[in-house]
């Protein structure tokens, strides 16, 4: 996803900053990370409060392996519901959830 498409996706919040990380991109708003793009897939931040909504919508939690053959480590990022890509109002709802989770995260970092 190019930066123009990312800006459109997150337009409900205002300007976002895109930084390279993990072979992908970190998406930030007001200095807080709220999404990742990894292997061409957009992943939105969630926390204990919002993760159940992502799960109920059929989204997948992102996990990675620290080393080859190691156990996957679940991260607080979830796939975007498919219908959100076709409806800007639905996308805005999920983007706001990601932003709210980012605000509730004390460190504002990846976790």
SVG drawing of the C-alpha trace seen along z (x, -y; Angstrom):
<svg xmlns="http://www.w3.org/2000/svg" viewBox="-20 -16 36 41">
<polyline fill="none" stroke="black" stroke-width="0.4" points="0.0,0.0 1.5,-3.3 1.5,-6.4 -1.4,-8.0 -3.6,-5.0 -2.5,-4.9 -3.3,-8.5 -6.8,-8.0 -7.4,-5.0 -6.6,-7.0 -8.0,-10.3 -10.7,-10.3 -7.8,-11.0 -6.0,-13.6 -2.4,-13.3 -0.4,-10.2 3.3,-9.5 4.7,-6.3 8.0,-4.8 9.8,-1.7 10.1,1.1 10.3,4.9 10.5,5.0 7.1,3.2 5.7,-0.1 4.6,-1.6 1.7,-4.1 1.7,-6.9 -0.7,-9.6 0.3,-12.3 3.4,-10.4 1.7,-7.1 1.8,-4.0 -1.7,-2.7 -1.1,-0.3 1.5,1.8 1.7,2.8 3.5,6.2 3.8,8.2 1.3,6.0 -1.3,6.5 -2.6,3.6 -2.8,4.5 -4.6,2.2 -3.7,1.9 -6.0,3.4 -5.9,3.9 -7.8,5.9 -10.8,3.6 -11.0,3.6 -9.5,7.1 -12.9,8.8 -14.5,6.6 -11.7,7.5 -12.1,11.2 -15.9,11.1 -15.5,9.5 -13.4,12.5 -10.1,10.6 -6.8,12.4 -4.3,11.4 -0.8,10.9 2.0,13.2 5.6,13.6 8.4,16.0 11.5,14.5 13.7,17.2 13.4,20.0 11.4,22.9 10.4,20.7 7.0,20.3 4.9,17.5 4.6,14.3 1.2,12.7 1.3,9.0 -1.5,6.5 -2.2,5.9 -5.2,7.4 -6.2,7.7 -8.8,5.3 -12.3,6.6 -12.8,7.1 -15.9,5.0 -14.0,2.0 -12.0,1.8 -15.2,1.2 -16.9,-1.3 -15.1,-4.4 -17.5,-4.7 -16.8,-1.2 -13.0,-1.8 -13.3,-5.0 -14.9,-2.9 -12.0,-0.5 -9.3,-3.2 -10.9,-5.0 -10.8,-1.8 -7.1,-1.4 -6.4,-5.0 -8.3,-4.6 -6.2,-1.5 -3.0,-3.4 -4.1,-6.1 -4.8,-3.6 -1.4,-2.0 0.9,-3.6 4.2,-3.4 2.8,-4.3 5.3,-1.8 4.8,1.4 3.0,3.1"/>
</svg>
